[in-house]
Amino acid sequence: MKNKIKSIFDKFVRNGQLEKGLHKANDMYKKKSGKDYSKYIDKGMDKLKKP
């Protein structure tokens, strides 16, 4: 089970779906509150993409 979840998560990271989803959620949140978290999303994705 753990390996299956990890492989699915890795697949989302590789094809960019996770990053797209996070940026979409950030845009919606930014409209409501005015806070922008895109720099944190980018930092996190850079760490996930490194081997």
Secondary structure, DSSP 8 states (H G I E B T S, - for coil): -HHHHHHHHHHHHHHTHHHHHHHHHHHHHHHHH----HHHHHHHHHHHH--
